[in-house]
């Protein structure tokens, strides 16, 4: 990745999930670092890091959940066989 200063940075600003930049913000305390994003695309785009889950107030690490459509409204329910942990 090339070095860019604010005055000469003509890269396109793009929002990107913080976990793709290597930040440990996933529900399991990990990340999903994308070397393609940070090593190739970063020469063309100026990344604006965000984490939708943390922005919504979820903790890291957090409880594992899956989406359920068993009710009229979608709800997060723990996977089969897992205990419900206090938050």
Order of alpha helices (4+ residues) and beta strands (2+ residues): beta-alpha-beta-alpha-beta-beta
